[in-house]
Amino acid sequence: MAKAVFNPLTSEQENVVHETSIRILEKVGIKVTSKPVLGILKDHGAEVDERREVARIPESLVTESLAKAPKEFLMCGREKRYDLRLPADHPQGVNDGQPTYMWDIDKQIKRPSTASDLVDIAVVCDAMPEVELFWPEVVATDLPPEVSNCHEFVASLFFTGKHVQHGAGNPKDTRFLIDAAAAIVGSEKELARRTIISITHTPMTPLRYEAGDVDAVIEFARAGLPVVHLSMAISGSVAPVSLVGTTTLVNAENLAGAVISELAAPGAPILYSSESGPMDMRTGVFLSGSTEGALINAAGCQMARRYRLPSQVGGIAASGCRPGFEVGYQKAISGLIPAMAGADQVVGIGGFERSGCESLEQIVMDCELWRNTIRAWRGIDVNDATLAYDAIARVGPGGYFMKDSHTLKHFRSENLLPKIAMLPAEPGSVGEPMRVAASKEAKRLLKEHRCAELEADVKKEILSLLAKYDESLIKKAVPTDYLDR
């Protein structure tokens, strides 16, 4: 697990959060609208009220489930060089997702997102080393909504070699995701070994697990594929207004998710997740990118370490409605705090307006920010070489270190060199220099970058699966010309 240099809870407070979470699960319980999942819980000792669809989970079941959850596993890329080992040796960056709006890079306006936008985003994210795991970042609003989810998944598989994480809310989508990924690696058995996909499962806070969504957890667990149990608690709305109250509810939901996964398939890979924060009491909207949300998510990282589970939390987030200073400071706060708290993965690159809009140039700018975040997390390296006594002795009083061999040897490892920040304004330009540079870089990547292509027969198999999926839902295959690049 990535090292933690900041813990928002004392050990005593951590114990209280755990104990109160157990009390919630034992006394309040969780609502589960899936009869099969409710049956699994009942068969393993949960107290189930079938009329109310509520399961009360004993502490012993939580303890047994956590013991079964793997402490180390891979989230594989389609290209092996992008394999992610968890626990991570550094906080890994993840792009944002999945709204219905895109910031137009040419017109500089917000507009409905398309399948072509998703392909563009996948290309840019594939090129940026700071994005280590890929979410389909926008909804393809130009495709029939009944089938867009799986089309977005295919576009992601085609245009990035990195691990793809998506969602599935019904059995058809779940089966399609597994079958399409299996076509790439050769079989479903091989997919359990080369886990190139995962899903997020988000309960309806507080403590409600919906049929379809939670059934997908069962299928992915049995396929040996990672599931991110993502709690999206809004303090003062669907969660207590206090930060520790929200943290405790997030913890209870993650423990319940762990129980469901491990009962379905002992040893199923799972991640602890929180993308939570406060409600703006003036307007009722979620305050994405807030300091309080960053603290809640950081506390989630601390609880994940307690259970020896890898963590994926929200950050690099913003409520600001367009790229600029407001978005920048919110992303800096919300990304830095969970990274310093030892998050394995932090989600949010490219999004703003409460993850309601995505932007190609924002992806590039966020990657610059994330490089600085990782540099801060890395801290100060102290050893004989970096203490530089010999260099100080050579240069002496009143000297100058620029020409000294120590500077030449160590400046790249000690100091992060900006790529698109701190640039002078171009003559006649009225835009912020960093935004101008980010836009240019995004356009260059769209023109020049190509990810490793799938083999032709694999593409054909996936497109055939996609056509059959379309026909089963809307009686016709949807054109896939957006994949022609």
C-alpha positions as CSV (number, residue, x, y, z in Angstrom):
1,M,0.0,0.0,0.0
2,A,1.2,3.5,-0.7
3,K,2.9,5.0,2.3
4,A,0.8,7.3,4.5
5,V,2.4,10.5,5.8
6,F,-1.0,11.8,7.1
7,N,-3.6,10.1,9.2
8,P,-6.7,12.1,9.9
9,L,-7.8,9.8,12.8
10,T,-6.0,8.8,15.9
11,S,-5.8,5.1,16.7
12,E,-8.5,5.5,19.3
13,Q,-10.7,7.3,16.8
14,E,-10.1,4.6,14.2
15,N,-11.2,2.0,16.7
16,V,-14.4,3.9,17.4
17,V,-15.2,4.2,13.7
18,H,-14.8,0.5,13.3
19,E,-16.8,-0.4,16.3
20,T,-19.7,1.9,15.4
21,S,-19.6,0.5,11.8
22,I,-20.1,-3.0,13.2
23,R,-22.9,-1.8,15.4
24,I,-24.6,-0.3,12.3
25,L,-24.4,-3.5,10.4
26,E,-25.5,-5.6,13.4
27,K,-28.4,-3.4,14.7
28,V,-29.5,-1.3,11.7
29,G,-28.6,-3.6,8.8
30,I,-28.5,-3.1,5.1
31,K,-31.4,-3.1,2.6
32,V,-30.9,-5.5,-0.3
33,T,-33.4,-5.6,-3.1
34,S,-31.8,-8.6,-4.8
35,K,-33.4,-11.9,-3.6
36,P,-30.3,-14.0,-4.6
37,V,-28.0,-11.7,-2.7
38,L,-30.3,-11.6,0.3
39,G,-30.4,-15.4,0.2
40,I,-26.6,-15.7,0.2
41,L,-26.5,-13.4,3.3
42,K,-29.2,-15.5,5.1
43,D,-27.5,-18.8,4.3
44,H,-24.3,-17.5,5.9
45,G,-25.7,-16.3,9.2
46,A,-27.1,-12.9,8.6
47,E,-30.4,-12.1,10.2
48,V,-32.8,-11.4,7.3
49,D,-36.2,-9.7,7.3
50,E,-37.4,-10.8,3.9
51,R,-40.5,-8.6,4.0
52,R,-38.4,-5.4,4.6
53,E,-35.5,-6.8,2.5
54,V,-33.1,-6.0,5.4
55,A,-30.1,-8.1,6.4
56,R,-28.3,-7.6,9.7
57,I,-24.7,-8.7,9.5
58,P,-23.0,-10.1,12.5
59,E,-19.4,-9.0,13.3
60,S,-18.2,-12.6,12.9
61,L,-19.3,-12.5,9.2
62,V,-17.4,-9.3,8.7
63,T,-14.3,-10.7,10.3
64,E,-14.4,-13.9,8.3
65,S,-15.0,-12.0,5.0
66,L,-12.1,-9.6,5.6
67,A,-9.8,-12.5,6.3
68,K,-10.7,-14.1,2.9
69,A,-10.2,-10.9,0.9
70,P,-6.8,-11.0,-0.9
71,K,-4.3,-8.5,0.4
72,E,-2.3,-8.3,-2.9
73,F,-3.5,-8.7,-6.5
74,L,-3.0,-7.2,-10.0
75,M,-5.3,-5.0,-11.9
76,C,-3.9,-5.9,-15.3
77,G,-3.7,-3.8,-18.4
78,R,-4.5,-5.0,-21.9
79,E,-0.8,-4.2,-22.4
80,K,1.3,-5.9,-19.7
81,R,3.4,-2.8,-19.2
82,Y,0.4,-1.2,-17.7
83,D,-0.3,-3.8,-15.0
84,L,-1.0,-2.3,-11.6
85,R,0.1,-4.1,-8.5
86,L,-2.0,-3.5,-5.4
87,P,-1.1,-2.5,-2.7
88,A,0.5,0.3,-4.8
89,D,4.1,1.6,-4.3
90,H,2.8,5.1,-5.0
91,P,-0.6,6.7,-5.3
92,Q,-1.9,5.9,-8.8
93,G,-3.9,8.4,-10.9
94,V,-7.3,7.6,-12.4
95,N,-9.3,9.7,-14.8
96,D,-12.8,11.0,-13.9
97,G,-16.2,9.7,-15.1
98,Q,-19.0,9.5,-16.2
99,P,-21.1,12.6,-17.0
100,T,-23.1,13.5,-20.1
101,Y,-21.2,16.7,-20.9
102,M,-17.9,17.5,-22.6
103,W,-15.9,20.8,-22.7
104,D,-15.4,21.5,-26.4
105,I,-11.6,22.0,-26.9
106,D,-12.1,24.2,-30.0
107,K,-15.2,26.2,-29.2
108,Q,-14.5,26.3,-25.4
109,I,-18.1,25.6,-24.5
110,K,-19.9,22.9,-22.6
111,R,-21.9,20.5,-24.8
112,P,-23.4,17.0,-24.7
113,S,-20.8,14.3,-24.9
114,T,-20.5,11.8,-27.7
115,A,-19.0,8.4,-28.5
116,S,-16.3,10.2,-30.5
117,D,-15.5,12.3,-27.4
118,L,-15.0,9.1,-25.4
119,V,-12.5,7.8,-28.0
120,D,-10.6,11.1,-27.9
121,I,-10.4,10.9,-24.1
122,A,-9.2,7.3,-24.2
123,V,-6.4,8.3,-26.7
124,V,-5.2,11.2,-24.5
125,C,-5.4,9.1,-21.3
126,D,-3.6,6.3,-22.9
127,A,-0.8,8.7,-23.8
128,M,-0.5,10.3,-20.3
129,P,1.6,8.2,-17.9
130,E,-0.1,9.8,-14.9
131,V,-3.4,8.2,-15.8
132,E,-2.7,4.6,-14.7
133,L,-6.3,3.1,-14.8
134,F,-9.0,4.2,-17.2
135,W,-12.7,4.8,-16.7
136,P,-14.9,5.5,-19.7
137,E,-15.0,9.2,-19.0
138,V,-18.2,10.4,-20.6
139,V,-21.5,9.0,-21.7
140,A,-22.1,8.6,-25.4
141,T,-25.3,10.6,-25.5
142,D,-25.5,10.2,-29.3
143,L,-26.1,6.5,-28.9
144,P,-29.3,4.8,-27.8
145,P,-29.3,4.9,-23.9
146,E,-30.3,1.3,-23.7
147,V,-27.0,0.1,-25.1
148,S,-24.6,3.1,-24.6
149,N,-22.9,1.6,-21.5
150,C,-21.4,-1.4,-23.4
151,H,-20.5,0.7,-26.5
152,E,-18.5,3.0,-24.1
153,F,-16.8,-0.1,-22.7
154,V,-15.8,-1.3,-26.2
155,A,-14.5,2.1,-27.2
156,S,-12.3,2.0,-24.1
157,L,-11.0,-1.5,-24.8
158,F,-10.1,-0.5,-28.4
159,F,-8.3,2.8,-27.6
160,T,-6.3,2.2,-24.4
161,G,-4.0,-0.6,-23.4
162,K,-4.6,0.3,-19.7
163,H,-6.9,-1.4,-17.2
164,V,-10.5,-0.5,-17.9
165,Q,-13.0,0.0,-15.0
166,H,-16.7,0.4,-15.8
167,G,-20.1,-0.3,-14.3
168,A,-22.8,-2.9,-14.9
169,G,-26.3,-2.5,-13.6
170,N,-28.0,-5.6,-15.1
171,P,-27.2,-9.2,-16.0
172,K,-26.9,-8.5,-19.8
173,D,-24.3,-5.7,-19.2
174,T,-22.4,-7.8,-16.7
175,R,-22.1,-10.8,-19.1
176,F,-21.1,-8.6,-22.0
177,L,-18.3,-7.0,-20.1
178,I,-16.9,-10.4,-19.1
179,D,-17.3,-11.9,-22.5
180,A,-15.7,-9.0,-24.4
181,A,-12.7,-8.9,-22.0
182,A,-12.4,-12.7,-22.2
183,A,-12.2,-12.4,-26.0
184,I,-9.1,-10.3,-25.6
185,V,-7.2,-12.5,-23.3
186,G,-8.4,-15.8,-24.8
187,S,-10.9,-17.2,-22.3
188,E,-12.8,-16.5,-19.1
189,K,-10.4,-18.7,-17.2
190,E,-7.5,-16.6,-18.5
191,L,-9.4,-13.4,-17.6
192,A,-9.4,-14.5,-14.0
193,R,-5.6,-14.5,-14.2
194,R,-5.2,-11.5,-16.5
195,T,-7.8,-9.2,-14.8
196,I,-7.9,-6.5,-17.5
197,I,-11.3,-5.1,-16.3
198,S,-13.0,-4.3,-13.1
199,I,-16.3,-2.6,-12.0
200,T,-17.4,-0.1,-9.5
201,H,-20.4,-1.0,-7.3
202,T,-22.1,2.0,-5.6
203,P,-24.7,1.4,-3.0
204,M,-27.5,3.9,-2.6
205,T,-26.3,5.7,0.5
206,P,-27.4,5.1,3.2
207,L,-27.1,1.3,3.3
208,R,-29.2,0.3,0.3
209,Y,-27.9,-2.3,-2.2
210,E,-30.0,-2.4,-5.5
211,A,-30.8,-5.5,-7.6
212,G,-28.8,-5.5,-10.8
213,D,-25.9,-3.5,-9.4
214,V,-25.3,-5.8,-6.5
215,D,-25.9,-8.9,-8.7
216,A,-23.1,-7.7,-10.9
217,V,-20.8,-7.8,-7.8
218,I,-21.7,-11.5,-7.5
219,E,-20.9,-12.2,-11.1
220,F,-17.6,-10.3,-11.1
221,A,-16.5,-11.9,-7.8
222,R,-17.2,-15.4,-9.3
223,A,-15.2,-14.5,-12.4
224,G,-12.3,-13.5,-10.2
225,L,-12.4,-9.8,-11.3
226,P,-11.9,-6.8,-9.0
227,V,-14.8,-4.9,-7.6
228,V,-14.5,-1.4,-6.2
229,H,-17.1,-0.9,-3.4
230,L,-17.6,2.8,-3.9
231,S,-19.5,4.7,-1.2
232,M,-20.6,8.1,-2.4
233,A,-21.9,9.7,0.8
234,I,-23.0,13.3,0.9
235,S,-22.8,14.8,4.4
236,G,-26.0,16.5,5.5
237,S,-28.0,14.8,2.7
238,V,-27.8,11.0,2.6
239,A,-25.1,10.9,5.3
240,P,-24.7,12.5,8.7
241,V,-23.5,16.1,8.5
242,S,-20.5,15.4,10.7
243,L,-17.3,14.3,9.0
244,V,-16.8,11.3,11.3
245,G,-20.5,10.3,10.9
246,T,-20.0,10.2,7.2
247,T,-16.8,8.3,7.5
248,T,-18.4,5.7,9.7
249,L,-21.3,5.3,7.3
250,V,-18.8,4.9,4.4
251,N,-16.9,2.3,6.4
252,A,-20.1,0.3,7.2
253,E,-21.0,0.3,3.5
254,N,-17.6,-0.9,2.5
255,L,-17.6,-3.6,5.1
256,A,-21.0,-4.8,3.8
257,G,-19.7,-4.8,0.2
258,A,-16.7,-6.9,1.3
259,V,-19.0,-9.4,3.0
260,I,-21.2,-9.7,-0.2
261,S,-18.1,-10.2,-2.5
262,E,-16.4,-12.8,-0.2
263,L,-19.5,-14.8,0.4
264,A,-20.0,-15.0,-3.4
265,A,-16.5,-16.1,-4.0
266,P,-13.9,-16.4,-1.2
267,G,-10.8,-14.6,-2.3
268,A,-12.5,-12.2,-4.6
269,P,-10.4,-9.1,-5.2
270,I,-12.0,-6.0,-3.7
271,L,-11.0,-2.3,-3.2
272,Y,-12.2,0.0,-0.4
273,S,-13.6,3.2,-1.9
274,S,-15.0,6.6,-0.9
275,E,-15.9,9.5,-3.1
276,S,-17.7,11.5,-0.5
277,G,-18.1,15.0,0.8
278,P,-20.5,17.6,2.1
279,M,-23.6,19.1,0.7
280,D,-23.7,22.9,0.2
281,M,-26.3,23.9,2.7
282,R,-27.1,27.0,0.7
283,T,-28.0,25.2,-2.5
284,G,-28.3,21.5,-1.8
285,V,-25.6,20.5,-4.3
286,F,-22.6,18.3,-3.6
287,L,-19.4,20.2,-2.9
288,S,-16.9,18.3,-5.0
289,G,-13.3,19.2,-4.4
290,S,-13.9,20.4,-0.8
291,T,-11.4,20.1,2.0
292,E,-14.0,18.2,4.1
293,G,-14.5,15.7,1.3
294,A,-10.8,15.2,1.1
295,L,-10.6,14.5,4.8
296,I,-13.4,12.0,4.7
297,N,-11.7,10.2,1.8
298,A,-8.4,10.3,3.6
299,A,-10.1,8.7,6.6
300,G,-11.3,6.0,4.3
301,C,-7.7,5.3,3.2
302,Q,-6.8,4.9,6.9
303,M,-9.7,2.5,7.5
304,A,-8.7,0.5,4.3
305,R,-5.2,0.1,5.7
306,R,-6.7,-1.2,9.0
307,Y,-8.4,-4.0,7.0
308,R,-5.4,-4.5,4.7
309,L,-7.5,-3.6,1.7
310,P,-6.3,-1.5,-1.2
311,S,-8.1,1.8,-1.6
312,Q,-9.5,3.8,-4.5
313,V,-10.8,7.2,-3.4
314,G,-12.1,10.4,-5.0
315,G,-9.8,13.4,-5.4
316,I,-8.4,15.8,-8.1
317,A,-12.0,17.0,-8.0
318,A,-13.7,20.3,-8.4
319,S,-17.1,22.1,-8.3
320,G,-15.9,25.0,-10.5
321,C,-17.9,25.2,-13.8
322,R,-15.0,25.8,-16.2
323,P,-11.2,25.3,-16.3
324,G,-9.4,27.9,-14.4
325,F,-8.2,29.0,-10.9
326,E,-11.2,27.8,-9.0
327,V,-11.0,24.3,-10.5
328,G,-7.2,24.3,-9.9
329,Y,-7.2,25.1,-6.2
330,Q,-10.0,22.6,-5.5
331,K,-8.2,19.8,-7.4
332,A,-5.0,20.6,-5.5
333,I,-6.7,20.3,-2.1
334,S,-8.8,17.2,-2.9
335,G,-5.9,15.4,-4.6
336,L,-3.1,16.1,-2.2
337,I,-4.8,15.1,1.1
338,P,-5.8,11.5,0.1
339,A,-2.5,11.0,-1.6
340,M,-0.7,12.0,1.6
341,A,-3.0,9.6,3.5
342,G,-1.7,6.7,1.5
343,A,-4.4,6.2,-1.2
344,D,-3.6,3.4,-3.6
345,Q,-5.6,5.1,-6.4
346,V,-7.1,8.6,-6.6
347,V,-9.9,9.3,-9.1
348,G,-10.7,12.6,-10.8
349,I,-8.3,13.5,-13.6
350,G,-10.1,15.5,-16.3
351,G,-13.4,16.4,-14.6
352,F,-14.9,19.5,-13.1
353,E,-18.4,20.9,-12.2
354,R,-18.9,18.1,-9.6
355,S,-17.8,15.6,-12.2
356,G,-20.5,16.9,-14.5
357,C,-18.2,17.8,-17.4
358,E,-15.0,16.5,-18.8
359,S,-12.2,18.2,-20.7
360,L,-9.2,17.1,-22.8
361,E,-7.1,20.0,-21.8
362,Q,-8.1,19.5,-18.1
363,I,-6.8,16.0,-18.3
364,V,-3.4,17.4,-19.4
365,M,-3.5,20.1,-16.7
366,D,-4.5,17.6,-14.0
367,C,-1.6,15.3,-14.9
368,E,0.7,18.2,-14.3
369,L,-0.9,18.7,-10.9
370,W,-0.7,15.0,-10.2
371,R,3.0,15.0,-10.9
372,N,3.4,17.7,-8.3
373,T,1.2,15.8,-5.8
374,I,3.3,12.6,-6.2
375,R,6.4,14.7,-5.7
376,A,5.0,16.1,-2.4
377,W,4.0,12.6,-1.3
378,R,7.5,11.3,-2.1
379,G,9.0,13.7,0.5
380,I,12.6,14.5,1.2
381,D,15.3,11.9,0.4
382,V,18.0,11.9,3.2
383,N,21.3,10.1,2.6
384,D,25.0,10.9,2.4
385,A,24.6,12.0,-1.3
386,T,21.6,14.3,-0.8
387,L,23.0,15.8,2.4
388,A,25.7,17.2,0.0
389,Y,28.5,17.8,2.6
390,D,31.2,17.2,0.0
391,A,29.6,19.6,-2.5
392,I,29.2,22.3,0.2
393,A,32.9,21.8,1.1
394,R,34.0,22.1,-2.5
395,V,32.0,25.2,-3.2
396,G,32.7,26.9,0.1
397,P,31.5,30.2,1.6
398,G,30.1,32.6,-1.0
399,G,30.3,30.0,-3.8
400,Y,27.8,28.9,-6.5
401,F,26.5,25.4,-6.9
402,M,25.1,25.5,-10.5
403,K,28.4,24.2,-12.1
404,D,29.1,21.7,-9.4
405,S,29.0,18.0,-10.3
406,H,26.5,17.3,-7.5
407,T,24.0,19.6,-9.1
408,L,24.3,17.9,-12.5
409,K,24.0,14.5,-10.9
410,H,20.9,15.2,-8.7
411,F,18.8,18.0,-10.1
412,R,16.5,15.8,-12.1
413,S,15.7,13.4,-9.2
414,E,15.3,16.2,-6.6
415,N,13.3,18.8,-8.5
416,L,10.2,18.2,-10.6
417,L,10.5,20.0,-13.9
418,P,7.2,21.4,-15.2
419,K,5.9,20.4,-18.6
420,I,3.2,22.9,-19.3
421,A,3.3,25.2,-16.2
422,M,5.3,28.4,-15.7
423,L,5.4,29.2,-19.4
424,P,5.4,32.7,-20.7
425,A,2.3,34.0,-22.6
426,E,2.4,33.7,-26.3
427,P,2.5,37.0,-28.2
428,G,-1.1,38.2,-28.8
429,S,-2.6,35.3,-26.7
430,V,-5.4,36.2,-24.2
431,G,-5.7,32.8,-22.7
432,E,-4.0,31.5,-19.6
433,P,-0.6,30.2,-20.7
434,M,-1.0,26.8,-19.0
435,R,-4.4,26.3,-20.6
436,V,-3.1,27.2,-24.0
437,A,-0.2,24.8,-23.6
438,A,-2.6,22.0,-22.4
439,S,-4.9,22.5,-25.3
440,K,-2.0,22.3,-27.7
441,E,-0.7,19.1,-26.1
442,A,-4.1,17.4,-26.1
443,K,-4.5,18.2,-29.8
444,R,-0.9,16.9,-30.5
445,L,-1.7,13.6,-28.7
446,L,-4.9,13.2,-30.7
447,K,-3.0,13.6,-33.9
448,E,0.1,11.6,-33.0
449,H,-0.6,9.0,-30.3
450,R,-1.7,5.5,-31.1
451,C,-2.2,2.8,-28.6
452,A,-1.4,-0.9,-29.2
453,E,-4.2,-2.2,-31.5
454,L,-6.2,-5.3,-30.9
455,E,-5.8,-8.1,-33.4
456,A,-8.3,-8.0,-36.2
457,D,-10.0,-11.3,-35.3
458,V,-10.4,-10.1,-31.7
459,K,-12.0,-6.9,-32.8
460,K,-14.3,-8.8,-35.1
461,E,-15.4,-11.1,-32.2
462,I,-16.1,-8.1,-29.9
463,L,-18.0,-6.2,-32.5
464,S,-20.1,-9.4,-33.2
465,L,-20.8,-9.7,-29.4
466,L,-21.8,-6.0,-29.4
467,A,-24.1,-6.4,-32.3
468,K,-25.9,-9.3,-30.7
469,Y,-26.1,-7.3,-27.4
470,D,-27.7,-4.4,-29.3
471,E,-30.2,-6.6,-31.1
472,S,-31.3,-8.3,-27.9
473,L,-32.2,-4.9,-26.4
474,I,-33.2,-2.6,-29.3
475,K,-33.7,-5.1,-32.1
476,K,-30.9,-3.7,-34.3
477,A,-27.2,-3.2,-34.3
478,V,-25.9,0.3,-33.6
479,P,-23.4,1.6,-36.1
480,T,-19.8,1.7,-34.7
481,D,-18.3,4.2,-37.1
482,Y,-17.0,6.2,-34.1
483,L,-14.4,3.4,-33.7
484,D,-12.9,4.1,-37.1
485,R,-9.7,5.9,-36.4
